[in-house]
Amino acid sequence: MRETRKYARSSVARRAIGVLPTAGHILAACLLAGLPALPLAAEPAKAPVAKAALTVTATAATNEDWSHTLPGNGNVAAWQEAVIGAEVSGYRIAEVKVGVGDSVKKGQVLARIADEMVRSEREEARAAVAEAEAQLADAKANADRARTLREKGFYSPQSSSQFVTAEQTAKARAASAKARLQGAEIRLSKMQIVAPDSGVISARAATVGSLTQPGQELFRLIRGGRLEWRAEVSGDELAKLKPGMPVQVSGTNGQAVKGRVRIVAPTIDPQSRNGFVYVDIDAAAAAAAGLRAGSFVRGVFELGRSPALALPQTAVVLREGFAYVYRIDAANKVIQTKVATGRRSGDRIEITGGLEAGARVVASGAAFLADGDTVKLVEGK
């Protein structure tokens, strides 16, 4: 009997243990009854995982003395181009002695025109002069004799005047013959086309066998070989430029060519609102830098010198249209700082706002950083 009661009590205990409510059951029962849920034991918080430190180069913003420049674009052109043509027309070109790119001296023969006909005309004119001079000598002798006889009373005034008139007519004919001879000699001298100045031949249209025409261009000459850079700048910036200012023009091979402002245009184009600045550049240096007449190049005008707070360009990161640098605090954490930029010189950039001199910033590797990152430093220049 006792064993039966013990077995019954143990069975009830096992059933009671099997129906013990779990925490989920209690929570569900509370929600169904509209009662507030009992607080559960909070899970232990996870320890924050520190970001891996990046190794970056640090630098400091420094005050430097920079040249104040003004950029410009424009074409390289000849300082002056002389258009050379024949001064006689209808004659055949017999020889062309120079080509494009040749350097010539003043008075050098560029081409020769066939002159056989003109030489014949000159000889004919010489013969006419000789004949006229002979007739003049005869007429002068007759006139002198008539004057002498008239003084002695042998000739009447009317007869004497005929000899004087013949003498004057012979003088006129002799002068006319000499003029024709001079004209023939001038035409003969024009049978050679010569350079009016020293320079470089930039164009040639003369060909052997062609006939010369009035106003026809046979050669084009860059006077003195001088080139100029015709820079185009805005009207507002035009007032900053003065004759004599130094200029640096970038060559096509990267070599810089020095120049100097010669003329600042007195007018501004009403359509583009830009004006031209004419800069003399050395022809030899321009040739070494690969510049030719017609080249479109960039250049900078040196307006003077002024202080600048500068950083390496690699320290400035462009994000969403703004410039940022990453300052480094005492705990080697970076602080993203918005800055304003200005001029550039080589691999340096001017900071015009947002940063003070001496501030330490990340010089390289800034593009991989975020605000608050911890970094390992390698001091740079």
Helices and strands as residue ranges (DSSP letters): H 2-18, H 23-33, E 54-60, E 62-78, E 81-84, E 93-96, E 103-104, E 109-113, H 116-151, H 157-189, E 192-194, E 199-204, E 219-223, E 227-234, H 235-238, E 246-250, E 256-264, E 274-281, H 283-288, E 296-312, G 313-315, E 317-319, E 322-328, E 334-345, E 348-353, E 360-364, G 366-368, E 375-379
